[in-house]
């Protein structure tokens, strides 16, 4: 990918005094996307983990939880997310996640997965998983547990005595 003409992102985002300028003063579309994403990430809070995974006995953030955490900061800063699904005929499914700015710049990433079993339900589950992780990755979001610290059981590490063989001791016989 070639570098856009004009200022670098770092140069385009700074006022003469070194402070970060508002988006209305940035003319480079890629710099506008970066500036908007910086503003989004400054206010993002982790996606709440509201669903239970009984197999792993853990909680996770659903796709809806992830969208709740990032939709408003994204739209408030002129950003949108487009997620396209694809299949390659060998059973794999993929999701391409595109982060686009109103000025026209975009970035994208693709996550391809192999469902754990054949069939449309398994493909749908893999697509939802890829959408969730693709969205979190492209906006820099992580899941969080409301009471994660309270649910964490901390125990003192078990210290075992090191085994030391005494070579001066005579073997005992019965």
LOFI-478610 format. One line per 2 residues: number of its first residue (from 1); their letters; for each residue x, y, z of C-alpha. Coordinates in steps of 0.001 Angstrom, whole numbers, plus 500000, padded with zeros to 6 digits. Layout:
residues N
NUM> a> X:Y:Z  ...
This chain:
residues 174
1> xx> 500000:500000:500000  501448:503346:499052
3> xx> 501574:506292:501414  498936:508952:500626
5> xx> 500287:512227:499294  500621:515127:501704
7> xx> 501120:515061:505431  501777:511949:507495
9> xx> 499069:510981:509978  501145:512307:512852
11> xx> 501749:515631:511099  498150:515987:509927
13> xx> 496713:515485:513400  498731:518127:515243
15> xx> 498255:521831:515679  501360:524051:515519
17> xx> 501554:523883:519332  501648:520059:519191
19> xx> 498095:519461:520447  495704:517152:518610
21> xx> 493460:519049:516207  489797:518401:515499
23> xx> 488772:516337:512494  487397:519335:510635
25> xx> 490980:520544:510027  492379:517291:508629
27> xx> 492217:516951:504839  493825:513540:504292
29> xx> 491083:510832:504393  493414:508220:505929
31> xx> 494510:510686:508591  490846:511464:509275
33> xx> 490133:507767:509795  493058:507445:512191
35> xx> 492051:510610:514054  488478:509359:514389
37> xx> 489650:505949:515633  491901:507651:518190
39> xx> 488852:509521:519486  486777:506313:519572
41> xx> 489435:504409:521481  489760:507244:523987
43> xx> 486168:506657:525139  485706:502925:524533
45> xx> 485010:500766:527518  485268:497000:527335
47> xx> 482375:494954:526032  480385:493488:528912
49> xx> 480556:489715:529220  476919:488703:529579
51> xx> 476784:485205:528050  477849:481925:529632
53> xx> 479891:479226:527917  478970:476053:529811
55> xx> 481647:473993:528038  484505:476182:529312
57> xx> 482626:477454:532401  483374:481052:531407
59> xx> 481572:484240:530389  481968:486025:527078
61> xx> 480795:489140:525257  478176:488411:522605
63> xx> 478146:490166:519226  475338:492340:520602
65> xx> 477478:493219:523663  480359:494227:521387
67> xx> 478101:496414:519243  476613:498048:522356
69> xx> 480121:498965:523504  481280:500543:520238
71> xx> 478337:501641:518037  477839:505128:519515
73> xx> 481549:506099:519711  481995:504899:516120
75> xx> 479023:506774:514681  479757:509891:516755
77> xx> 483132:510039:514999  481960:509384:511444
79> xx> 482954:505725:511361  480973:502692:510253
81> xx> 481653:498976:510162  480718:496718:507262
83> xx> 481031:492947:507648  480906:490696:504595
85> xx> 480709:486893:504734  482365:484496:502338
87> xx> 482894:480793:501790  485534:479137:499688
89> xx> 483828:475817:498975  486025:473725:501288
91> xx> 483849:474227:504357  485648:477308:505648
93> xx> 483735:480516:506303  485198:483984:506449
95> xx> 484191:487448:507544  485837:490571:506170
97> xx> 485414:493493:508557  485763:496964:507044
99> xx> 486118:500112:509149  485194:503088:506961
101> xx> 485286:506835:507607  482843:509345:506135
103> xx> 485773:510951:504260  486135:507742:502237
105> xx> 489137:506004:503792  488825:502454:505072
107> xx> 490825:499604:506570  489872:495944:506596
109> xx> 490792:492537:507915  489535:489027:507210
111> xx> 489110:486158:509658  488585:482696:508152
113> xx> 487415:479786:510295  486572:476129:509827
115> xx> 483291:475277:511589  483590:472420:514085
117> xx> 480984:470363:512187  479189:470501:508814
119> xx> 475853:472232:508392  474327:475687:508324
121> xx> 474027:476064:512122  477754:475439:512596
123> xx> 478568:477818:509729  476309:480461:511294
125> xx> 478004:480052:514671  481458:480400:513096
127> xx> 480334:483504:511187  478983:485101:514375
129> xx> 482256:484274:516162  484284:485800:513316
131> xx> 482068:488909:513245  482487:489397:516998
133> xx> 486264:489005:516992  486701:490937:513728
135> xx> 484750:493876:515161  486676:493854:518448
137> xx> 489996:493671:516609  489348:496465:514124
139> xx> 488193:498979:516764  490613:497895:519507
141> xx> 487956:496646:521911  488352:493943:524518
143> xx> 485753:492137:526604  485467:492964:530269
145> xx> 483735:491339:533191  481710:493677:535423
147> xx> 482746:491802:538504  485820:490081:537112
149> xx> 488010:490888:540094  485340:489789:542538
151> xx> 484928:486511:540686  488645:485844:540677
153> xx> 489741:483492:543410  493312:484191:544342
155> xx> 495248:481722:546401  498740:481913:547750
157> xx> 501168:480011:545578  502000:476562:546908
159> xx> 505653:476342:547782  507058:472865:547874
161> xx> 510297:471924:549496  512969:471149:546952
163> xx> 514098:467545:546739  517689:467214:547871
165> xx> 519330:463845:547780  521753:463112:550598
167> xx> 524667:461251:549041  526314:460681:552413
169> xx> 523418:458643:553766  523802:454869:553602
171> xx> 520961:452953:551990  518637:451217:554420
173> xx> 517770:447575:553974  515143:445497:555653
